[in-house]
Structure formats: structure tokens, C-alpha cells
Amino acid sequence: MESPIRILHLEDNRNDAELVQALLVEDGMDCKIVRAESRADFVVALEQGGWDLFLSDYSLPSFSGMTALALVRERYPDMPFILLSGTIGEEVAIESLKNGATDYVLKQRPARLASAVRRALREKKEQVAQKRATEAMLRSEAMKSAVLQSALDAIITIDQRGLILEFNPAAEATFGYARDEVMGKPMAELIIPPSLREKHYRDLAHYLAAGKGSVLEKGKEITAMRADETEFPAELAITRIGLEGVPIFTAFIRDISERKQAEEKLQKSEQQLRQAQKM
């Protein structure tokens, strides 16, 4: 039998708190809700841990839902957090989502609360499963085989969202970032020039939707960008790791600046030779 869902609810109004509990119980959820009425109560409960989901009123006399959200994200980056409010406007709602809230529910529409909680818990469960699957893939022989078969200089592994999972020493030397700086960050924002990022995201989205596309082209030349924002020519090959389940991709990138300079010198010499022969 599964354990009850442990919810920490920041709410100073007892009636509102009782309504929330009644709505979730009525929907058939087996949950244990602990109410915090103040910042002090909330911080103490937060430090105790063991929570599955956070609910928070948007505005309290000496505390706010946005501040509570920041405290939760600092300690539990991926834990579901739902804001409840009777006054929240569209701009504030959007800002809360940008700051890491999972969802928001208007108190004037309490019927949506149960579905929002279920969706948040389901997404969290899926994220955990995806993380485990990704970690398993990274440990697999498929990863080792891909590295051996495509031994280009810089090796960067990303998930289906484009977030960096691996960044080898050659990538550190090539792009000027330390591995710890880039883990979990969007690869495109770090190594692809701004003018080319939209195309990268489109290509990745197209591949994820159709299962094919230019994102997996081998040996194509691109313009890459270092940490100091200098651009340089590079050769790129991307391999998908694993044919089923959650996809991850390994990019093999080689700085071809010297080769390009040599080619330009050769072309210039040939042009000069042709001009001399015409004289």
C-alpha cells in the first residue's frame, strides 16, 4: 500500500485550509496535510523534509507565496509547488511559473485544485523515472561504444531538452568553461552563437517530433562560440544514445580553425599564382 501524500500547506486562513483538505479527500486522494501559518512554521516544517508537494497562499500578512517558493526551490529544486490565490493576476501568475512554480489555482475556482495536484505529482514521478533512465543510459555500454566510435575532440552529452549531462575535459579546453559551470544548463545558450540558436532548437524539436532530421547529421561544419563569446569554425557530429525510451544525444565537436586558416592561405596562394601567370 502506498504511503499518504505528504503536503505542506502555507495558509493562515483555517477555513481555506479546511476547504483544500476537503477537496482533495473528496477527490479520493490519500493525503496528510500539515498547515503552516507563518514563515517560522513553514521554515521549520521545510527543514524536517519528507514532503511530496507544497501548497501556498500567495499573500500572507508577513510572508508571501513567492518567498516560500524561493525557499522551497533552494532546498528542493524539483518538488511540486502550487500557488493558491484569490487575487493573483495573469502577469504575477506567469512570473511565478518562471520562478519555478508548478502551477497556480485561483481560490474562486477550487474545483481545479485536485487535478492540478494530480498532474504535479504525476509529472514529478515521470521526472524521477526519466532521471533514472538517463543515468542508466549514461552507465550503459551504448555510451562507451559511442565515445569510442566517434573520437572527436570535445564531447558533450545533452538530454532531449538540450540540457548538458556530460562535458569532457576537451570540451572544457575548447569552450573555456569548467564542467561544473555547465552541468544542467542549455548547451545552445553556451556554445551556439545567438543568431543560430533558434535553428538549433527547431532542428531538435523536429527530430523529437518526427524521429529524423538534420540534427543528427555527421561531420557538418558549424559556427561555435567560446565562453568569451569569440566564434570559431567547428566540425560537429551528433549521435543519439539508445533507440527507445527517453533520448539523450552526444555531440562530438572539433575546432577546425587551423584547418580553415590553412585552406584560406592555400586559396590565397593559388589566386596569387594565377594572377602572376597572367602577367
Salt bridges, closest charged atoms under 4 A:
GLU11 OE1 - LYS107 NZ 3.14
ASP16 OD2 - LYS107 NZ 2.89
ASP27 OD2 - ARG118 NE 2.59
GLU37 OE2 - ARG35 NH2 3.37
ASP57 OD1 - LYS107 NZ 3.39
ASP103 OD1 - ARG112 NH2 3.03
ASP103 OD2 - ARG119 NH2 2.92
GLU123 OE2 - ARG119 NH1 2.67
GLU141 OE2 - LYS144 NZ 3.32
ASP159 OD2 - ARG161 NH2 3.09
GLU166 OE2 - ARG179 NE 2.82
GLU189 OE1 - ARG197 NH1 3.37
GLU198 OE2 - ARG202 NH1 3.32
ASP203 OD2 - LYS199 NZ 2.78
GLU221 OE2 - ARG259 NH2 3.14
GLU221 OE1 - LYS260 NZ 2.78
GLU235 OE2 - ARG259 NH1 3.75
ASP255 OD2 - ARG226 NH2 2.89
GLU263 OE2 - ARG259 NE 3.84
GLU263 OE1 - LYS260 NZ 3.85
